[in-house]
Amino acid sequence: MSIGYIEGQTITIEWRFADGSRERLPDLAAELVRLKVDVIFTETTPAARAATQATTTIPIVFNPISDPVGEGFVANLARPGGNVTGLTQVSRELSGKRLELLTGAVPG
């Protein structure tokens, strides 16, 4: 399914890479803020931290962070609040539900 975006015509992607240097992340995030991008997408916890420290207005989407609540990126998973949202693989909030599903699937 296409939603009509064509890179270079209807959308511009401003790629930034730290090349393994976490120290570069704050400068890269600040550069994106100066460019006034519409959204910042991050793939690591350190990148998400740099982005959240750089802006409170540009939407930030992280992919995935193991504990976004514990890291302080979102208030809770149901209602992240602020300008930050994203995906998580593991969450403390779901641990009880996972155990409930496991004991239901494999009694005893």
Phi and psi restraints in degrees (range 20) as a CNS / XPLOR table:
assign (resid 1 and name C) (resid 2 and name N)
       (resid 2 and name CA) (resid 2 and name C) 1.0 -108.1 20.0 2
assign (resid 2 and name N) (resid 2 and name CA)
       (resid 2 and name C) (resid 3 and name N) 1.0 140.3 20.0 2
assign (resid 2 and name C) (resid 3 and name N)
       (resid 3 and name CA) (resid 3 and name C) 1.0 -106.5 20.0 2
assign (resid 3 and name N) (resid 3 and name CA)
       (resid 3 and name C) (resid 4 and name N) 1.0 11.2 20.0 2
assign (resid 3 and name C) (resid 4 and name N)
       (resid 4 and name CA) (resid 4 and name C) 1.0 94.1 20.0 2
assign (resid 4 and name N) (resid 4 and name CA)
       (resid 4 and name C) (resid 5 and name N) 1.0 1.7 20.0 2
assign (resid 4 and name C) (resid 5 and name N)
       (resid 5 and name CA) (resid 5 and name C) 1.0 -79.4 20.0 2
assign (resid 5 and name N) (resid 5 and name CA)
       (resid 5 and name C) (resid 6 and name N) 1.0 133.8 20.0 2
assign (resid 5 and name C) (resid 6 and name N)
       (resid 6 and name CA) (resid 6 and name C) 1.0 -128.4 20.0 2
assign (resid 6 and name N) (resid 6 and name CA)
       (resid 6 and name C) (resid 7 and name N) 1.0 113.9 20.0 2
assign (resid 6 and name C) (resid 7 and name N)
       (resid 7 and name CA) (resid 7 and name C) 1.0 -57.4 20.0 2
assign (resid 7 and name N) (resid 7 and name CA)
       (resid 7 and name C) (resid 8 and name N) 1.0 132.7 20.0 2
assign (resid 7 and name C) (resid 8 and name N)
       (resid 8 and name CA) (resid 8 and name C) 1.0 88.3 20.0 2
assign (resid 8 and name N) (resid 8 and name CA)
       (resid 8 and name C) (resid 9 and name N) 1.0 -14.4 20.0 2
assign (resid 8 and name C) (resid 9 and name N)
       (resid 9 and name CA) (resid 9 and name C) 1.0 -116.4 20.0 2
assign (resid 9 and name N) (resid 9 and name CA)
       (resid 9 and name C) (resid 10 and name N) 1.0 -56.2 20.0 2
assign (resid 9 and name C) (resid 10 and name N)
       (resid 10 and name CA) (resid 10 and name C) 1.0 -110.1 20.0 2
assign (resid 10 and name N) (resid 10 and name CA)
       (resid 10 and name C) (resid 11 and name N) 1.0 -6.8 20.0 2
assign (resid 10 and name C) (resid 11 and name N)
       (resid 11 and name CA) (resid 11 and name C) 1.0 -150.0 20.0 2
assign (resid 11 and name N) (resid 11 and name CA)
       (resid 11 and name C) (resid 12 and name N) 1.0 142.9 20.0 2
assign (resid 11 and name C) (resid 12 and name N)
       (resid 12 and name CA) (resid 12 and name C) 1.0 -119.9 20.0 2
assign (resid 12 and name N) (resid 12 and name CA)
       (resid 12 and name C) (resid 13 and name N) 1.0 129.3 20.0 2
assign (resid 12 and name C) (resid 13 and name N)
       (resid 13 and name CA) (resid 13 and name C) 1.0 -107.0 20.0 2
assign (resid 13 and name N) (resid 13 and name CA)
       (resid 13 and name C) (resid 14 and name N) 1.0 121.7 20.0 2
assign (resid 13 and name C) (resid 14 and name N)
       (resid 14 and name CA) (resid 14 and name C) 1.0 -96.6 20.0 2
assign (resid 14 and name N) (resid 14 and name CA)
       (resid 14 and name C) (resid 15 and name N) 1.0 92.7 20.0 2
assign (resid 14 and name C) (resid 15 and name N)
       (resid 15 and name CA) (resid 15 and name C) 1.0 -75.9 20.0 2
assign (resid 15 and name N) (resid 15 and name CA)
       (resid 15 and name C) (resid 16 and name N) 1.0 138.2 20.0 2
assign (resid 15 and name C) (resid 16 and name N)
       (resid 16 and name CA) (resid 16 and name C) 1.0 -138.5 20.0 2
assign (resid 16 and name N) (resid 16 and name CA)
       (resid 16 and name C) (resid 17 and name N) 1.0 137.6 20.0 2
assign (resid 16 and name C) (resid 17 and name N)
       (resid 17 and name CA) (resid 17 and name C) 1.0 -133.0 20.0 2
assign (resid 17 and name N) (resid 17 and name CA)
       (resid 17 and name C) (resid 18 and name N) 1.0 137.1 20.0 2
assign (resid 17 and name C) (resid 18 and name N)
       (resid 18 and name CA) (resid 18 and name C) 1.0 -87.6 20.0 2
assign (resid 18 and name N) (resid 18 and name CA)
       (resid 18 and name C) (resid 19 and name N) 1.0 -8.2 20.0 2
assign (resid 18 and name C) (resid 19 and name N)
       (resid 19 and name CA) (resid 19 and name C) 1.0 51.2 20.0 2
assign (resid 19 and name N) (resid 19 and name CA)
       (resid 19 and name C) (resid 20 and name N) 1.0 43.2 20.0 2
assign (resid 19 and name C) (resid 20 and name N)
       (resid 20 and name CA) (resid 20 and name C) 1.0 80.4 20.0 2
assign (resid 20 and name N) (resid 20 and name CA)
       (resid 20 and name C) (resid 21 and name N) 1.0 2.7 20.0 2
assign (resid 20 and name C) (resid 21 and name N)
       (resid 21 and name CA) (resid 21 and name C) 1.0 -106.7 20.0 2
assign (resid 21 and name N) (resid 21 and name CA)
       (resid 21 and name C) (resid 22 and name N) 1.0 98.3 20.0 2
assign (resid 21 and name C) (resid 22 and name N)
       (resid 22 and name CA) (resid 22 and name C) 1.0 -58.7 20.0 2
assign (resid 22 and name N) (resid 22 and name CA)
       (resid 22 and name C) (resid 23 and name N) 1.0 -28.1 20.0 2
assign (resid 22 and name C) (resid 23 and name N)
       (resid 23 and name CA) (resid 23 and name C) 1.0 -62.7 20.0 2
assign (resid 23 and name N) (resid 23 and name CA)
       (resid 23 and name C) (resid 24 and name N) 1.0 -24.1 20.0 2
assign (resid 23 and name C) (resid 24 and name N)
       (resid 24 and name CA) (resid 24 and name C) 1.0 -80.4 20.0 2
assign (resid 24 and name N) (resid 24 and name CA)
       (resid 24 and name C) (resid 25 and name N) 1.0 -18.2 20.0 2
assign (resid 24 and name C) (resid 25 and name N)
       (resid 25 and name CA) (resid 25 and name C) 1.0 -57.6 20.0 2
assign (resid 25 and name N) (resid 25 and name CA)
       (resid 25 and name C) (resid 26 and name N) 1.0 -46.4 20.0 2
assign (resid 25 and name C) (resid 26 and name N)
       (resid 26 and name CA) (resid 26 and name C) 1.0 -58.8 20.0 2
assign (resid 26 and name N) (resid 26 and name CA)
       (resid 26 and name C) (resid 27 and name N) 1.0 -39.8 20.0 2
assign (resid 26 and name C) (resid 27 and name N)
       (resid 27 and name CA) (resid 27 and name C) 1.0 -67.3 20.0 2
assign (resid 27 and name N) (resid 27 and name CA)
       (resid 27 and name C) (resid 28 and name N) 1.0 -38.7 20.0 2
assign (resid 27 and name C) (resid 28 and name N)
       (resid 28 and name CA) (resid 28 and name C) 1.0 -66.3 20.0 2
assign (resid 28 and name N) (resid 28 and name CA)
       (resid 28 and name C) (resid 29 and name N) 1.0 -41.9 20.0 2
assign (resid 28 and name C) (resid 29 and name N)
       (resid 29 and name CA) (resid 29 and name C) 1.0 -64.3 20.0 2
assign (resid 29 and name N) (resid 29 and name CA)
       (resid 29 and name C) (resid 30 and name N) 1.0 -43.1 20.0 2
assign (resid 29 and name C) (resid 30 and name N)
       (resid 30 and name CA) (resid 30 and name C) 1.0 -62.5 20.0 2
assign (resid 30 and name N) (resid 30 and name CA)
       (resid 30 and name C) (resid 31 and name N) 1.0 -36.8 20.0 2
assign (resid 30 and name C) (resid 31 and name N)
       (resid 31 and name CA) (resid 31 and name C) 1.0 -63.4 20.0 2
assign (resid 31 and name N) (resid 31 and name CA)
       (resid 31 and name C) (resid 32 and name N) 1.0 -42.1 20.0 2
assign (resid 31 and name C) (resid 32 and name N)
       (resid 32 and name CA) (resid 32 and name C) 1.0 -64.3 20.0 2
assign (resid 32 and name N) (resid 32 and name CA)
       (resid 32 and name C) (resid 33 and name N) 1.0 -37.7 20.0 2
assign (resid 32 and name C) (resid 33 and name N)
       (resid 33 and name CA) (resid 33 and name C) 1.0 -64.3 20.0 2
assign (resid 33 and name N) (resid 33 and name CA)
       (resid 33 and name C) (resid 34 and name N) 1.0 -44.3 20.0 2
assign (resid 33 and name C) (resid 34 and name N)
       (resid 34 and name CA) (resid 34 and name C) 1.0 -60.8 20.0 2
assign (resid 34 and name N) (resid 34 and name CA)
       (resid 34 and name C) (resid 35 and name N) 1.0 -33.4 20.0 2
assign (resid 34 and name C) (resid 35 and name N)
       (resid 35 and name CA) (resid 35 and name C) 1.0 -75.0 20.0 2
assign (resid 35 and name N) (resid 35 and name CA)
       (resid 35 and name C) (resid 36 and name N) 1.0 -9.5 20.0 2
assign (resid 35 and name C) (resid 36 and name N)
       (resid 36 and name CA) (resid 36 and name C) 1.0 57.6 20.0 2
assign (resid 36 and name N) (resid 36 and name CA)
       (resid 36 and name C) (resid 37 and name N) 1.0 49.1 20.0 2
assign (resid 36 and name C) (resid 37 and name N)
       (resid 37 and name CA) (resid 37 and name C) 1.0 -66.1 20.0 2
assign (resid 37 and name N) (resid 37 and name CA)
       (resid 37 and name C) (resid 38 and name N) 1.0 160.7 20.0 2
assign (resid 37 and name C) (resid 38 and name N)
       (resid 38 and name CA) (resid 38 and name C) 1.0 -81.4 20.0 2
assign (resid 38 and name N) (resid 38 and name CA)
       (resid 38 and name C) (resid 39 and name N) 1.0 -27.4 20.0 2
assign (resid 38 and name C) (resid 39 and name N)
       (resid 39 and name CA) (resid 39 and name C) 1.0 -156.3 20.0 2
assign (resid 39 and name N) (resid 39 and name CA)
       (resid 39 and name C) (resid 40 and name N) 1.0 148.2 20.0 2
assign (resid 39 and name C) (resid 40 and name N)
       (resid 40 and name CA) (resid 40 and name C) 1.0 -114.6 20.0 2
assign (resid 40 and name N) (resid 40 and name CA)
       (resid 40 and name C) (resid 41 and name N) 1.0 127.0 20.0 2
assign (resid 40 and name C) (resid 41 and name N)
       (resid 41 and name CA) (resid 41 and name C) 1.0 -110.7 20.0 2
assign (resid 41 and name N) (resid 41 and name CA)
       (resid 41 and name C) (resid 42 and name N) 1.0 128.3 20.0 2
assign (resid 41 and name C) (resid 42 and name N)
       (resid 42 and name CA) (resid 42 and name C) 1.0 -121.4 20.0 2
assign (resid 42 and name N) (resid 42 and name CA)
       (resid 42 and name C) (resid 43 and name N) 1.0 153.8 20.0 2
assign (resid 42 and name C) (resid 43 and name N)
       (resid 43 and name CA) (resid 43 and name C) 1.0 -118.4 20.0 2
assign (resid 43 and name N) (resid 43 and name CA)
       (resid 43 and name C) (resid 44 and name N) 1.0 -0.8 20.0 2
assign (resid 43 and name C) (resid 44 and name N)
       (resid 44 and name CA) (resid 44 and name C) 1.0 -136.5 20.0 2
assign (resid 44 and name N) (resid 44 and name CA)
       (resid 44 and name C) (resid 45 and name N) 1.0 158.3 20.0 2
assign (resid 44 and name C) (resid 45 and name N)
       (resid 45 and name CA) (resid 45 and name C) 1.0 -60.8 20.0 2
assign (resid 45 and name N) (resid 45 and name CA)
       (resid 45 and name C) (resid 46 and name N) 1.0 -45.6 20.0 2
assign (resid 45 and name C) (resid 46 and name N)
       (resid 46 and name CA) (resid 46 and name C) 1.0 -61.1 20.0 2
assign (resid 46 and name N) (resid 46 and name CA)
       (resid 46 and name C) (resid 47 and name N) 1.0 -36.6 20.0 2
assign (resid 46 and name C) (resid 47 and name N)
       (resid 47 and name CA) (resid 47 and name C) 1.0 -67.3 20.0 2
assign (resid 47 and name N) (resid 47 and name CA)
       (resid 47 and name C) (resid 48 and name N) 1.0 -40.3 20.0 2
assign (resid 47 and name C) (resid 48 and name N)
       (resid 48 and name CA) (resid 48 and name C) 1.0 -63.9 20.0 2
assign (resid 48 and name N) (resid 48 and name CA)
       (resid 48 and name C) (resid 49 and name N) 1.0 -39.7 20.0 2
assign (resid 48 and name C) (resid 49 and name N)
       (resid 49 and name CA) (resid 49 and name C) 1.0 -62.3 20.0 2
assign (resid 49 and name N) (resid 49 and name CA)
       (resid 49 and name C) (resid 50 and name N) 1.0 -45.3 20.0 2
assign (resid 49 and name C) (resid 50 and name N)
       (resid 50 and name CA) (resid 50 and name C) 1.0 -61.7 20.0 2
assign (resid 50 and name N) (resid 50 and name CA)
       (resid 50 and name C) (resid 51 and name N) 1.0 -42.5 20.0 2
assign (resid 50 and name C) (resid 51 and name N)
       (resid 51 and name CA) (resid 51 and name C) 1.0 -65.3 20.0 2
assign (resid 51 and name N) (resid 51 and name CA)
       (resid 51 and name C) (resid 52 and name N) 1.0 -43.9 20.0 2
assign (resid 51 and name C) (resid 52 and name N)
       (resid 52 and name CA) (resid 52 and name C) 1.0 -67.8 20.0 2
assign (resid 52 and name N) (resid 52 and name CA)
       (resid 52 and name C) (resid 53 and name N) 1.0 -27.3 20.0 2
assign (resid 52 and name C) (resid 53 and name N)
       (resid 53 and name CA) (resid 53 and name C) 1.0 -78.7 20.0 2
assign (resid 53 and name N) (resid 53 and name CA)
       (resid 53 and name C) (resid 54 and name N) 1.0 -21.3 20.0 2
assign (resid 53 and name C) (resid 54 and name N)
       (resid 54 and name CA) (resid 54 and name C) 1.0 -85.8 20.0 2
assign (resid 54 and name N) (resid 54 and name CA)
       (resid 54 and name C) (resid 55 and name N) 1.0 -26.8 20.0 2
assign (resid 54 and name C) (resid 55 and name N)
       (resid 55 and name CA) (resid 55 and name C) 1.0 -153.3 20.0 2
assign (resid 55 and name N) (resid 55 and name CA)
       (resid 55 and name C) (resid 56 and name N) 1.0 146.0 20.0 2
assign (resid 55 and name C) (resid 56 and name N)
       (resid 56 and name CA) (resid 56 and name C) 1.0 -116.4 20.0 2
assign (resid 56 and name N) (resid 56 and name CA)
       (resid 56 and name C) (resid 57 and name N) 1.0 5.5 20.0 2
assign (resid 56 and name C) (resid 57 and name N)
       (resid 57 and name CA) (resid 57 and name C) 1.0 -116.8 20.0 2
assign (resid 57 and name N) (resid 57 and name CA)
       (resid 57 and name C) (resid 58 and name N) 1.0 -37.6 20.0 2
assign (resid 57 and name C) (resid 58 and name N)
       (resid 58 and name CA) (resid 58 and name C) 1.0 -74.4 20.0 2
assign (resid 58 and name N) (resid 58 and name CA)
       (resid 58 and name C) (resid 59 and name N) 1.0 130.3 20.0 2
assign (resid 58 and name C) (resid 59 and name N)
       (resid 59 and name CA) (resid 59 and name C) 1.0 -60.0 20.0 2
assign (resid 59 and name N) (resid 59 and name CA)
       (resid 59 and name C) (resid 60 and name N) 1.0 137.0 20.0 2
assign (resid 59 and name C) (resid 60 and name N)
       (resid 60 and name CA) (resid 60 and name C) 1.0 -120.4 20.0 2
assign (resid 60 and name N) (resid 60 and name CA)
       (resid 60 and name C) (resid 61 and name N) 1.0 129.1 20.0 2
assign (resid 60 and name C) (resid 61 and name N)
       (resid 61 and name CA) (resid 61 and name C) 1.0 -118.5 20.0 2
assign (resid 61 and name N) (resid 61 and name CA)
       (resid 61 and name C) (resid 62 and name N) 1.0 122.2 20.0 2
assign (resid 61 and name C) (resid 62 and name N)
       (resid 62 and name CA) (resid 62 and name C) 1.0 -104.6 20.0 2
assign (resid 62 and name N) (resid 62 and name CA)
       (resid 62 and name C) (resid 63 and name N) 1.0 154.3 20.0 2
assign (resid 62 and name C) (resid 63 and name N)
       (resid 63 and name CA) (resid 63 and name C) 1.0 -146.9 20.0 2
assign (resid 63 and name N) (resid 63 and name CA)
       (resid 63 and name C) (resid 64 and name N) 1.0 127.9 20.0 2
assign (resid 63 and name C) (resid 64 and name N)
       (resid 64 and name CA) (resid 64 and name C) 1.0 -82.4 20.0 2
assign (resid 64 and name N) (resid 64 and name CA)
       (resid 64 and name C) (resid 65 and name N) 1.0 156.6 20.0 2
assign (resid 64 and name C) (resid 65 and name N)
       (resid 65 and name CA) (resid 65 and name C) 1.0 -117.1 20.0 2
assign (resid 65 and name N) (resid 65 and name CA)
       (resid 65 and name C) (resid 66 and name N) 1.0 133.2 20.0 2
assign (resid 65 and name C) (resid 66 and name N)
       (resid 66 and name CA) (resid 66 and name C) 1.0 -65.4 20.0 2
assign (resid 66 and name N) (resid 66 and name CA)
       (resid 66 and name C) (resid 67 and name N) 1.0 -36.2 20.0 2
assign (resid 66 and name C) (resid 67 and name N)
       (resid 67 and name CA) (resid 67 and name C) 1.0 -141.9 20.0 2
assign (resid 67 and name N) (resid 67 and name CA)
       (resid 67 and name C) (resid 68 and name N) 1.0 75.2 20.0 2
assign (resid 67 and name C) (resid 68 and name N)
       (resid 68 and name CA) (resid 68 and name C) 1.0 -64.0 20.0 2
assign (resid 68 and name N) (resid 68 and name CA)
       (resid 68 and name C) (resid 69 and name N) 1.0 -28.0 20.0 2
assign (resid 68 and name C) (resid 69 and name N)
       (resid 69 and name CA) (resid 69 and name C) 1.0 -71.9 20.0 2
assign (resid 69 and name N) (resid 69 and name CA)
       (resid 69 and name C) (resid 70 and name N) 1.0 -49.2 20.0 2
assign (resid 69 and name C) (resid 70 and name N)
       (resid 70 and name CA) (resid 70 and name C) 1.0 -62.5 20.0 2
assign (resid 70 and name N) (resid 70 and name CA)
       (resid 70 and name C) (resid 71 and name N) 1.0 -32.7 20.0 2
assign (resid 70 and name C) (resid 71 and name N)
       (resid 71 and name CA) (resid 71 and name C) 1.0 -76.7 20.0 2
assign (resid 71 and name N) (resid 71 and name CA)
       (resid 71 and name C) (resid 72 and name N) 1.0 -11.4 20.0 2
assign (resid 71 and name C) (resid 72 and name N)
       (resid 72 and name CA) (resid 72 and name C) 1.0 84.6 20.0 2
assign (resid 72 and name N) (resid 72 and name CA)
       (resid 72 and name C) (resid 73 and name N) 1.0 14.0 20.0 2
assign (resid 72 and name C) (resid 73 and name N)
       (resid 73 and name CA) (resid 73 and name C) 1.0 -78.2 20.0 2
assign (resid 73 and name N) (resid 73 and name CA)
       (resid 73 and name C) (resid 74 and name N) 1.0 -35.4 20.0 2
assign (resid 73 and name C) (resid 74 and name N)
       (resid 74 and name CA) (resid 74 and name C) 1.0 -133.5 20.0 2
assign (resid 74 and name N) (resid 74 and name CA)
       (resid 74 and name C) (resid 75 and name N) 1.0 155.7 20.0 2
assign (resid 74 and name C) (resid 75 and name N)
       (resid 75 and name CA) (resid 75 and name C) 1.0 -70.0 20.0 2
assign (resid 75 and name N) (resid 75 and name CA)
       (resid 75 and name C) (resid 76 and name N) 1.0 -46.2 20.0 2
assign (resid 75 and name C) (resid 76 and name N)
       (resid 76 and name CA) (resid 76 and name C) 1.0 -160.4 20.0 2
assign (resid 76 and name N) (resid 76 and name CA)
       (resid 76 and name C) (resid 77 and name N) 1.0 168.4 20.0 2
assign (resid 76 and name C) (resid 77 and name N)
       (resid 77 and name CA) (resid 77 and name C) 1.0 -72.2 20.0 2
assign (resid 77 and name N) (resid 77 and name CA)
       (resid 77 and name C) (resid 78 and name N) 1.0 -33.1 20.0 2
assign (resid 77 and name C) (resid 78 and name N)
       (resid 78 and name CA) (resid 78 and name C) 1.0 -71.5 20.0 2
assign (resid 78 and name N) (resid 78 and name CA)
       (resid 78 and name C) (resid 79 and name N) 1.0 -38.4 20.0 2
assign (resid 78 and name C) (resid 79 and name N)
       (resid 79 and name CA) (resid 79 and name C) 1.0 -137.0 20.0 2
assign (resid 79 and name N) (resid 79 and name CA)
       (resid 79 and name C) (resid 80 and name N) 1.0 87.0 20.0 2
assign (resid 79 and name C) (resid 80 and name N)
       (resid 80 and name CA) (resid 80 and name C) 1.0 -58.4 20.0 2
assign (resid 80 and name N) (resid 80 and name CA)
       (resid 80 and name C) (resid 81 and name N) 1.0 -36.7 20.0 2
assign (resid 80 and name C) (resid 81 and name N)
       (resid 81 and name CA) (resid 81 and name C) 1.0 73.1 20.0 2
assign (resid 81 and name N) (resid 81 and name CA)
       (resid 81 and name C) (resid 82 and name N) 1.0 170.2 20.0 2
assign (resid 81 and name C) (resid 82 and name N)
       (resid 82 and name CA) (resid 82 and name C) 1.0 59.6 20.0 2
assign (resid 82 and name N) (resid 82 and name CA)
       (resid 82 and name C) (resid 83 and name N) 1.0 -149.7 20.0 2
assign (resid 82 and name C) (resid 83 and name N)
       (resid 83 and name CA) (resid 83 and name C) 1.0 -109.8 20.0 2
assign (resid 83 and name N) (resid 83 and name CA)
       (resid 83 and name C) (resid 84 and name N) 1.0 15.7 20.0 2
assign (resid 83 and name C) (resid 84 and name N)
       (resid 84 and name CA) (resid 84 and name C) 1.0 -120.2 20.0 2
assign (resid 84 and name N) (resid 84 and name CA)
       (resid 84 and name C) (resid 85 and name N) 1.0 135.7 20.0 2
assign (resid 84 and name C) (resid 85 and name N)
       (resid 85 and name CA) (resid 85 and name C) 1.0 -154.7 20.0 2
assign (resid 85 and name N) (resid 85 and name CA)
       (resid 85 and name C) (resid 86 and name N) 1.0 173.4 20.0 2
assign (resid 85 and name C) (resid 86 and name N)
       (resid 86 and name CA) (resid 86 and name C) 1.0 163.1 20.0 2
assign (resid 86 and name N) (resid 86 and name CA)
       (resid 86 and name C) (resid 87 and name N) 1.0 -158.1 20.0 2
assign (resid 86 and name C) (resid 87 and name N)
       (resid 87 and name CA) (resid 87 and name C) 1.0 -111.1 20.0 2
assign (resid 87 and name N) (resid 87 and name CA)
       (resid 87 and name C) (resid 88 and name N) 1.0 151.1 20.0 2
assign (resid 87 and name C) (resid 88 and name N)
       (resid 88 and name CA) (resid 88 and name C) 1.0 -135.3 20.0 2
assign (resid 88 and name N) (resid 88 and name CA)
       (resid 88 and name C) (resid 89 and name N) 1.0 146.2 20.0 2
assign (resid 88 and name C) (resid 89 and name N)
       (resid 89 and name CA) (resid 89 and name C) 1.0 -94.3 20.0 2
assign (resid 89 and name N) (resid 89 and name CA)
       (resid 89 and name C) (resid 90 and name N) 1.0 -37.2 20.0 2
assign (resid 89 and name C) (resid 90 and name N)
       (resid 90 and name CA) (resid 90 and name C) 1.0 -129.3 20.0 2
assign (resid 90 and name N) (resid 90 and name CA)
       (resid 90 and name C) (resid 91 and name N) 1.0 138.1 20.0 2
assign (resid 90 and name C) (resid 91 and name N)
       (resid 91 and name CA) (resid 91 and name C) 1.0 -146.8 20.0 2
assign (resid 91 and name N) (resid 91 and name CA)
       (resid 91 and name C) (resid 92 and name N) 1.0 140.8 20.0 2
assign (resid 91 and name C) (resid 92 and name N)
       (resid 92 and name CA) (resid 92 and name C) 1.0 -63.6 20.0 2
assign (resid 92 and name N) (resid 92 and name CA)
       (resid 92 and name C) (resid 93 and name N) 1.0 -34.2 20.0 2
assign (resid 92 and name C) (resid 93 and name N)
       (resid 93 and name CA) (resid 93 and name C) 1.0 -63.2 20.0 2
assign (resid 93 and name N) (resid 93 and name CA)
       (resid 93 and name C) (resid 94 and name N) 1.0 -27.2 20.0 2
assign (resid 93 and name C) (resid 94 and name N)
       (resid 94 and name CA) (resid 94 and name C) 1.0 -93.8 20.0 2
assign (resid 94 and name N) (resid 94 and name CA)
       (resid 94 and name C) (resid 95 and name N) 1.0 -6.3 20.0 2
assign (resid 94 and name C) (resid 95 and name N)
       (resid 95 and name CA) (resid 95 and name C) 1.0 -58.6 20.0 2
assign (resid 95 and name N) (resid 95 and name CA)
       (resid 95 and name C) (resid 96 and name N) 1.0 -45.0 20.0 2
assign (resid 95 and name C) (resid 96 and name N)
       (resid 96 and name CA) (resid 96 and name C) 1.0 -62.7 20.0 2
assign (resid 96 and name N) (resid 96 and name CA)
       (resid 96 and name C) (resid 97 and name N) 1.0 -41.8 20.0 2
assign (resid 96 and name C) (resid 97 and name N)
       (resid 97 and name CA) (resid 97 and name C) 1.0 -65.9 20.0 2
assign (resid 97 and name N) (resid 97 and name CA)
       (resid 97 and name C) (resid 98 and name N) 1.0 -40.5 20.0 2
assign (resid 97 and name C) (resid 98 and name N)
       (resid 98 and name CA) (resid 98 and name C) 1.0 -61.9 20.0 2
assign (resid 98 and name N) (resid 98 and name CA)
       (resid 98 and name C) (resid 99 and name N) 1.0 -43.6 20.0 2
assign (resid 98 and name C) (resid 99 and name N)
       (resid 99 and name CA) (resid 99 and name C) 1.0 -63.1 20.0 2
assign (resid 99 and name N) (resid 99 and name CA)
       (resid 99 and name C) (resid 100 and name N) 1.0 -41.1 20.0 2
assign (resid 99 and name C) (resid 100 and name N)
       (resid 100 and name CA) (resid 100 and name C) 1.0 -61.5 20.0 2
assign (resid 100 and name N) (resid 100 and name CA)
       (resid 100 and name C) (resid 101 and name N) 1.0 -44.9 20.0 2
assign (resid 100 and name C) (resid 101 and name N)
       (resid 101 and name CA) (resid 101 and name C) 1.0 -65.1 20.0 2
assign (resid 101 and name N) (resid 101 and name CA)
       (resid 101 and name C) (resid 102 and name N) 1.0 -40.7 20.0 2
assign (resid 101 and name C) (resid 102 and name N)
       (resid 102 and name CA) (resid 102 and name C) 1.0 -64.8 20.0 2
assign (resid 102 and name N) (resid 102 and name CA)
       (resid 102 and name C) (resid 103 and name N) 1.0 -45.2 20.0 2
assign (resid 102 and name C) (resid 103 and name N)
       (resid 103 and name CA) (resid 103 and name C) 1.0 -69.0 20.0 2
assign (resid 103 and name N) (resid 103 and name CA)
       (resid 103 and name C) (resid 104 and name N) 1.0 -28.4 20.0 2
assign (resid 103 and name C) (resid 104 and name N)
       (resid 104 and name CA) (resid 104 and name C) 1.0 -72.5 20.0 2
assign (resid 104 and name N) (resid 104 and name CA)
       (resid 104 and name C) (resid 105 and name N) 1.0 -36.4 20.0 2
assign (resid 104 and name C) (resid 105 and name N)
       (resid 105 and name CA) (resid 105 and name C) 1.0 -78.4 20.0 2
assign (resid 105 and name N) (resid 105 and name CA)
       (resid 105 and name C) (resid 106 and name N) 1.0 -32.4 20.0 2
assign (resid 105 and name C) (resid 106 and name N)
       (resid 106 and name CA) (resid 106 and name C) 1.0 -131.2 20.0 2
assign (resid 106 and name N) (resid 106 and name CA)
       (resid 106 and name C) (resid 107 and name N) 1.0 76.6 20.0 2
assign (resid 106 and name C) (resid 107 and name N)
       (resid 107 and name CA) (resid 107 and name C) 1.0 -60.3 20.0 2
assign (resid 107 and name N) (resid 107 and name CA)
       (resid 107 and name C) (resid 108 and name N) 1.0 140.1 20.0 2
